């Protein structure tokens, strides 16, 4: 019986929306990162020597928001707060849909 329960849990995890997992991991990485560290980036604008990149600014804005620095977050990119809200609602919505459709069979 225990083995059967393990198989059901494995199937349930595999059916969980990959999009929700990716967004959660992205927000978690941004929450745990520091804005002071200058590290290698895959950003083509930053690698070209440009100092302004809207995507990098958005990521730093989200990081500053998670660190509790609201003013710096807004200065870095005004849509950082909006991005966190939208992604959080998306994660919750995907999880609700998953639980409604697949949660009843387990």
Backbone as CSV, one residue per row, in Angstrom:
resi,resn,N_x,N_y,N_z,CA_x,CA_y,CA_z,C_x,C_y,C_z
1,UNK,0.802,-1.196,0.000,0.000,0.000,0.000,0.848,1.265,0.000
2,UNK,1.960,1.229,0.707,2.832,2.395,0.762,3.420,2.674,-0.614
3,UNK,3.775,1.629,-1.320,4.329,1.811,-2.649,3.315,2.454,-3.578
4,UNK,2.072,2.063,-3.467,1.018,2.648,-4.287,0.868,4.127,-3.993
5,UNK,0.931,4.515,-2.722,0.828,5.928,-2.364,1.997,6.706,-2.950
6,UNK,3.188,6.106,-2.956,4.354,6.763,-3.534,4.195,6.992,-5.028
7,UNK,3.587,6.023,-5.709,3.346,6.174,-7.144,2.362,7.306,-7.391
8,UNK,1.313,7.407,-6.585,0.348,8.490,-6.753,0.978,9.847,-6.507
9,UNK,1.838,9.941,-5.498,2.510,11.209,-5.214,3.433,11.570,-6.367
10,UNK,4.139,10.598,-6.905,5.021,10.844,-8.040,4.254,11.347,-9.254
11,UNK,3.104,10.748,-9.524,2.287,11.203,-10.650,1.745,12.597,-10.403
12,UNK,1.371,12.877,-9.163,0.832,14.194,-8.832,1.886,15.271,-9.017
13,UNK,3.111,14.985,-8.628,4.179,15.971,-8.781,4.487,16.187,-10.255
14,UNK,4.492,15.135,-11.038,4.771,15.272,-12.475,3.682,16.055,-13.191
15,UNK,2.468,16.007,-12.688,1.369,16.726,-13.316,1.294,18.188,-12.883
16,UNK,2.040,18.555,-11.841,1.998,19.936,-11.360,2.521,20.845,-12.467
17,UNK,1.869,21.988,-12.691,2.230,22.854,-13.820,3.682,23.322,-13.758
18,UNK,4.420,23.051,-14.821,5.816,23.448,-14.904,5.954,24.974,-14.851
19,UNK,4.991,25.672,-15.408,5.031,27.133,-15.390,5.035,27.670,-13.961
20,UNK,4.205,27.105,-13.108,4.148,27.549,-11.713,5.463,27.266,-10.997
21,UNK,6.059,26.124,-11.274,7.338,25.778,-10.661,8.419,26.762,-11.113
22,UNK,8.451,27.070,-12.407,9.461,27.998,-12.943,9.309,29.391,-12.349
23,UNK,8.083,29.905,-12.287,7.868,31.244,-11.719,8.227,31.275,-10.240
24,UNK,7.887,30.210,-9.508,8.216,30.158,-8.076,9.725,30.159,-7.874
25,UNK,10.443,29.353,-8.660,11.900,29.300,-8.541,12.516,30.640,-8.928
26,UNK,11.991,31.279,-9.969,12.516,32.587,-10.382,12.354,33.619,-9.267
27,UNK,11.176,33.665,-8.657,10.960,34.617,-7.562,11.831,34.267,-6.355
28,UNK,12.010,32.985,-6.096,12.849,32.564,-4.981,14.310,32.973,-5.204
29,UNK,14.803,32.785,-6.419,16.180,33.187,-6.735,16.348,34.688,-6.580
30,UNK,15.384,35.465,-7.065,15.459,36.918,-6.925,15.358,37.345,-5.467
31,UNK,14.572,36.622,-4.690,14.441,36.960,-3.271,15.729,36.678,-2.509
32,UNK,16.469,35.675,-2.925,17.683,35.290,-2.216,18.949,35.948,-2.764
33,UNK,18.847,36.643,-3.898,20.039,37.254,-4.484,20.287,38.636,-3.887
34,UNK,21.481,39.144,-4.141,21.863,40.458,-3.654,22.087,41.381,-4.839
35,UNK,21.714,42.640,-4.692,21.875,43.594,-5.784,23.284,44.163,-5.839
36,UNK,24.064,44.015,-4.774,25.402,44.595,-4.726,26.416,43.792,-5.525
37,UNK,26.196,42.513,-5.670,27.162,41.657,-6.359,27.115,41.912,-7.862
38,UNK,28.272,42.181,-8.436,28.374,42.313,-9.887,28.914,40.990,-10.414
39,UNK,28.079,40.278,-11.110,28.429,38.948,-11.561,28.241,38.846,-13.072
40,UNK,28.664,37.728,-13.613,28.492,37.483,-15.036,27.011,37.422,-15.367
41,UNK,26.659,37.999,-16.489,25.260,38.033,-16.896,25.134,37.569,-18.342
42,UNK,24.006,36.970,-18.654,23.700,36.586,-20.024,22.999,37.707,-20.785
43,UNK,22.811,38.835,-20.135,22.113,39.965,-20.755,22.954,40.537,-21.899
44,UNK,22.413,40.555,-23.114,23.198,41.060,-24.241,23.487,42.563,-24.130
45,UNK,22.585,43.325,-23.537,22.818,44.759,-23.402,23.942,45.044,-22.413
46,UNK,23.949,44.324,-21.297,25.006,44.504,-20.306,26.345,44.037,-20.864
47,UNK,26.355,42.946,-21.603,27.593,42.448,-22.192,28.103,43.351,-23.304
48,UNK,27.217,44.159,-23.894,27.626,45.116,-24.921,28.169,46.401,-24.304
49,UNK,28.113,46.518,-22.990,28.656,47.686,-22.316,27.630,48.750,-21.967
50,UNK,26.365,48.499,-22.272,25.325,49.471,-21.938,24.994,49.358,-20.454
51,UNK,24.737,50.469,-19.828,24.477,50.456,-18.387,22.994,50.319,-18.061
52,UNK,22.126,50.566,-19.024,20.698,50.476,-18.752,20.101,49.293,-19.500
53,UNK,19.404,48.460,-18.782,18.664,47.349,-19.376,17.355,47.219,-18.616
54,UNK,16.210,47.309,-19.283,14.939,47.211,-18.568,14.738,45.861,-17.886
55,UNK,15.233,44.799,-18.482,15.073,43.476,-17.869,15.901,43.324,-16.609
56,UNK,17.155,43.776,-16.671,18.023,43.705,-15.485,17.485,44.611,-14.389
57,UNK,16.971,45.764,-14.774,16.395,46.681,-13.790,15.176,46.083,-13.117
58,UNK,14.394,45.336,-13.869,13.215,44.698,-13.297,13.617,43.632,-12.285
59,UNK,14.630,42.843,-12.624,15.107,41.821,-11.692,15.676,42.435,-10.423
60,UNK,16.453,43.490,-10.575,17.003,44.165,-9.393,15.902,44.817,-8.573
61,UNK,14.890,45.329,-9.250,13.757,45.938,-8.550,13.026,44.909,-7.693
62,UNK,12.822,43.727,-8.227,12.161,42.657,-7.474,13.030,42.242,-6.286
63,UNK,14.333,42.141,-6.503,15.239,41.794,-5.410,15.180,42.837,-4.300
64,UNK,15.211,44.126,-4.670,15.127,45.202,-3.676,13.792,45.161,-2.943
65,UNK,12.731,44.828,-3.648,11.414,44.728,-3.016,11.410,43.623,-1.959
66,UNK,11.984,42.469,-2.291,12.053,41.371,-1.323,12.959,41.704,-0.148
67,UNK,13.919,42.599,-0.353,14.789,43.037,0.739,14.120,44.109,1.596
68,UNK,12.957,44.588,1.154,12.201,45.566,1.941,12.506,47.005,1.604
69,UNK,13.259,47.257,0.559,13.598,48.626,0.167,12.660,49.083,-0.954
70,UNK,11.494,49.543,-0.564,10.440,49.901,-1.523,10.834,51.076,-2.410
71,UNK,11.427,52.105,-1.830,11.793,53.300,-2.596,12.851,52.960,-3.649
72,UNK,13.887,52.229,-3.258,14.931,51.835,-4.215,14.357,50.923,-5.295
73,UNK,13.414,50.075,-4.917,12.768,49.195,-5.884,12.016,50.001,-6.943
74,UNK,11.282,50.999,-6.497,10.542,51.843,-7.440,11.478,52.652,-8.328
75,UNK,12.602,53.093,-7.780,13.575,53.851,-8.577,14.259,52.970,-9.611
76,UNK,14.516,51.729,-9.252,15.198,50.811,-10.170,14.311,50.480,-11.371
77,UNK,13.048,50.164,-11.108,12.072,49.893,-12.176,10.678,50.005,-11.571
78,UNK,9.837,50.891,-12.091,8.521,51.102,-11.484,7.574,49.909,-11.588
79,UNK,7.866,48.955,-12.436,6.962,47.815,-12.602,7.395,46.586,-11.793
80,UNK,8.389,46.718,-10.929,8.859,45.583,-10.134,7.784,45.049,-9.207
81,UNK,7.089,45.943,-8.527,6.012,45.526,-7.616,4.890,44.856,-8.397
82,UNK,4.548,45.448,-9.521,3.499,44.889,-10.378,3.883,43.485,-10.850
83,UNK,5.152,43.287,-11.217,5.611,41.969,-11.674,5.478,40.925,-10.580
84,UNK,5.836,41.276,-9.346,5.717,40.327,-8.230,4.255,39.969,-7.992
85,UNK,3.378,40.964,-8.055,1.947,40.718,-7.847,1.392,39.813,-8.940
86,UNK,1.708,40.126,-10.193,1.196,39.326,-11.315,1.717,37.892,-11.243
87,UNK,3.009,37.724,-10.989,3.566,36.370,-10.927,3.023,35.583,-9.737
88,UNK,2.810,36.264,-8.620,2.236,35.584,-7.455,0.817,35.110,-7.738
89,UNK,0.010,35.969,-8.357,-1.348,35.563,-8.712,-1.334,34.425,-9.726
90,UNK,-0.371,34.441,-10.656,-0.282,33.376,-11.654,0.054,32.039,-10.995
91,UNK,0.991,32.060,-10.054,1.355,30.836,-9.335,0.156,30.297,-8.565
92,UNK,-0.561,31.177,-7.880,-1.735,30.762,-7.110,-2.820,30.225,-8.038
93,UNK,-3.040,30.891,-9.170,-4.068,30.453,-10.117,-3.738,29.075,-10.697
94,UNK,-2.498,28.869,-11.090,-2.105,27.560,-11.626,-2.233,26.468,-10.572
95,UNK,-1.895,26.788,-9.328,-2.017,25.811,-8.246,-3.477,25.484,-7.977
96,UNK,-4.350,26.492,-7.991,-5.790,26.249,-7.796,-6.349,25.358,-8.899
97,UNK,-5.971,25.659,-10.154,-6.445,24.848,-11.270,-5.970,23.411,-11.130
98,UNK,-4.733,23.233,-10.727,-4.189,21.895,-10.536,-4.974,21.150,-9.463
99,UNK,-5.215,21.810,-8.342,-5.928,21.159,-7.243,-7.377,20.840,-7.612
100,UNK,-8.014,21.684,-8.411,-9.389,21.433,-8.827,-9.471,20.235,-9.767
101,UNK,-8.507,20.112,-10.673,-8.589,19.058,-11.685,-7.950,17.743,-11.240
102,UNK,-6.823,17.831,-10.549,-6.097,16.616,-10.219,-6.144,16.274,-8.741
103,UNK,-6.465,17.231,-7.907,-6.471,16.992,-6.480,-7.569,16.039,-6.014
104,UNK,-8.654,15.953,-6.760,-9.779,15.103,-6.358,-9.507,13.625,-6.566
105,UNK,-8.606,13.301,-7.486,-8.382,11.889,-7.794,-7.342,11.254,-6.876
106,UNK,-6.742,12.022,-5.983,-5.693,11.450,-5.122,-6.166,11.352,-3.717
